[in-house]
Amino acid sequence: MKIAYQGEPGAYSEEAIINHWGDKAQAIPLPYLQDVFTKVENGELELGLVPVENTIKGSIHLTFDLLQERAVLIQGETILRITHSLIINPETKFEDIKKVYSHPQALGQSRTFIEKHGFEAVNTYDTAGSVKLIKEEGLTDAAAIASSRAAEVYNMKVLAKGIETHKENWTRFLIIGKEKMQPTGRDKTTLLFIVEHKPGSLLKALHAISDQGINLLKIESRPLIGKPWEYIFYIEFEGHERDPEVQLSLEDLEKVTTSIKILGSYPRA
C-alpha cells in the first residue's frame, strides 16, 4: 500500500505512517501538502496522511482549507507523540550555532529553547528537510529541529533531545482517501457548514447537534473567500453519519444552514 505524505524521508508524517501501518505501507514523500491531496484526488495513490492539529500550536489551517476544496474523504486518524531534537553536522559544536532551521510548527513548539540560547529561527518547508538542507549545504554554524530518526536518515548528529517547550506535544494526522468508511461503533464525523450572516444562525446550527445528544468534539472557523468577515465552520462530533441520531441531526442542520459538506465518518484514534 502506497501512502502519500508531505515532507522528506525522516519527517514526522513518515514516522506516523510507519507507526500506524508498519511494513504494510510504503510512504511516498511529496514536496507540498497540496500534492498529497492531488495524488489521492486523482487516484494516483490510494491514501494520504496529513497533519491536522497539534496540542501546542493548534490547527493546521491549510489542511482544513484543502479538505473543503478537494474531493477526498477522511478515512481515519492517528496520533503521534512529537519529540524534537537539535540536529547538527558532526563537526559542529554547540557554541558555533547561530541559526536553527525547521518547519514553522516545530520552531513554534521549541520557542523557549530557541529564545533561551539566542538562536535565529529560520523557516523551512519541512522538519526532515531542514536536516537535509544543513547537510547538503555543509552548514557548520547552524542546526535543525526534527526527529532523532531524521538524524539517522541523513547520518547527522543529535546534540539535544526533547527540546520542545511542553512535553505533552502530540500531532493528530488524518488519513484521506476516496472511499466512505463503514460504522465501527467508535466513530467520529467531520463536516463543514455555512450559515446565513445574521444573529443566532450559528447557535441554531450547534443546537442541531446538541439536541440529539451528540457530543461535539471540535469547532473551527475559516474565512469564506469572497465574503469578508463571514466564515466556514468545521465541526467534529462523536458518531457515524449512518447512526440514527446523527441522521436526525443532519436533517435539522440542513434546515438552518446554506451549505453542508460531510468530510468523513471514520474510526476514532
N, C-alpha and C positions, 0 to 999 in steps of 0.2 A: 504494500500500500504506500503510495507516494503522497506526502503531506507538505503543502507549501507553508513557508513562514518568511517573515521579513527579517533580514539581517544576514550576517556572515556565520559560517560554522563556528560554534562556540557561544552563540547568542543564547540568552535565557529562553527564547522561544523554542530553539532546538532542544534545549535541556528539558523543557516541558513536554515536548513530543516524545523524547526518549523515556521520560518518567511515566507517561501515560500509556504508550503503546509498546515500549520495549523494542525488541528486534523485529516486531511485526511491521514497523513503519520505516520508510526511507524519507528523511527530512530533506526538503528541497529549498535551498536558500534563494531569496529574491531580494532585489535592492529596496523596493518600496512596499509599504503596506497596501497601496492600491494594486500592486502587481499580484498580491495574494488573492484579492477579491476577483481580479480579472481572470486569473488562471482557473479559479473554481467556477466562476460565472459562465465562461465559455466552454467548460467541460474538459479542458486540458489536464486538470488534476481533480481528483475526486474530493479531496478535503483540504482545508487550510486551517491554520491555528493563528489567532490574532489576539493580542493583549487588549483588554477592555477596561481594567480597573486595578489600581494599586492602593494598598492600605495607607500609604503615606502621601502620595501625590494625587490620588483621586482618579477620576475617569480619563480614559484616552479618547479625547473628543473626536479625533479623526475616525476611529472605529465606529462610533455612533453615526457619523455622517455617511460613511460608506455602507453601513447596514441599511440606511434609508435609501441610498441611491441605487444599490445593486440588487440584482435578482438572485440572492442567495438566502439560505435559511440557517439559523443556529441549530446545530445538531447535538451540542453538548458543551460542557465546560470542564476545565481542570485548573487547579490552583497550585502555584509553585512558591516555595519559600525562597526569597531573594537574599543572598548573602554577597555583598560586594567586596571585591579585593582590589588593592592597589597593585598594579602590574607594571613592570619596567623591563627595559632591555637589561640583560645580565650584568653589563659593565656599569650601569647607572647606580649612583649612591643616593641615599635619601636627601642629603644636603644639596644635591645637584638639581633636584626637581623644582621647576618654576611653574610648569603648566600641567594640568590634568585634562585629558580628553575623555569624553564619553557622551552617550545619549543624554539629552536634557533631563529625562526622568531619573537616570542614575545619578547625575550630578545633583539634582534636587534632593534625592534620597540620602546623599552623602554630604550635604551642605555644611554641617557642623564640622566635620573632619577637614574639609577643604578650607573653610574660613580659619580654623584653628592654626593651620600651617601656612596660611597666606598664599595658597596656590591660586593661579589664574585658571578659571574653569573655561574650557573650550568645547562648544557643542559639536558633536558628530552625529551621523545618521544611525549609529548602532554601537552597542557596548563592545561586542567582539570586534567590530570593525575598527574601533579605536585602538585595540591591541594590534591588529593587523597594520594600522597606519603607522604607529610609532616603531614597529618592527621594520616595515618596508622603508620608512624614511630614515631609519637609524638614529632616532632622536635619543639623546642621552641626557637631556635636560627636561624630560617630560615623562609622565606616567599616564596610564589608562585605568579607568574604573570599569571592571567587568567581573565575570565569574572566574573562579580558580580554574574551571575547566577550559576557559578561553586561553589562559596562560599555557595550559598543556597543549592545546591545539596548535599554538604558534611558537612553542618552545621558548616561552618567556619566563620571567621570574616574578613570583608573588612576594611583594615586600610587606604587605599587611593584609590581614583578613578581617571581615566583619566591620568594615568602616562605615556602614550605613548608620544614620542618626538614630533610628529606632529599630530594635531587633525584631519587633513584630512587623516585618516587612514582607508582604505577600502580594503576588500578582495573580489576578484571575484572567484566564485565557478562554476565548470562545472557539469552539470547533464549528467551522462553517462548511456547508455543502449545499446540495440541491434537493435532497430528499427530506420529507417530513418524518419525524420520529414517532414511534408508537408509544402509548402511555405505559409507564412503568410503576406508577403509584408513588413515586418520589420525584415529581417533575416540577419545573417552573416554566413560566411563559414570559417572553419578552415581546412587547409590541410598542408601536408609536401611534400617536393620535394628534390631531389638530382640532382645536375648539374655536368657536367664534370669539372675537376680541371684545367681550363685554362682561360686566360683572357677574360672578357666580358660575361662569362656564366651566372653569377647571374644577371647582368644587363638585359640580354635578357629575363630571366625568369620574372623579375619585369615588363618589358615592356609588356609582355603578359597580365598582369593585367591592367596596366595603359592605354594601347592603346584602351581598351574597355570602358574607362571612369569609371572604378570601383575604389572605394575609399579603399585604403589599410589602415588597422587599426593597424596592428602589424606585426613585423617580429622578429623571434627568431632563433638563431642557436644553435645546439647541436652537439657534436663530432660524427663523423661517425666511429663507432667502427671497428677497423682493418685497417683503413686508416688514419694515423696520419696527422693532420692539414687539414683534409677535413671534411665537415660539412653537416648535415641535416638541411634544412631550414624550419621553421614553419611560416606560414603566416595566418593572419585573414583579411578578407575583407568584405565589405558590399555586400549583395545579397545572393540568394539561388542557389545551383548548377543547379536547373531547369530553372533559369532565362536565357533568350536568350543570353544576353551579357556575363553572366558567362560561359555558354556552349561554346561560341566562344573563350573566354579567356582560358578555359581548353584545348580546341583543340590546341591553339597556345602554351600553356605551355608544352603539351606533346611533341611538336617538339623540344624543347630546354632543356629538362630535361632527366635524365636517369631513374627516378623513381618518381611516384606521388602516394600519398595516401590521399584520402579525409577523414578527421576525423569527419566531420559532417557539415550539414547546419541546422541552428536552430534559433529560435526567439531570438532577442537581449533583454538583460535585460533592 
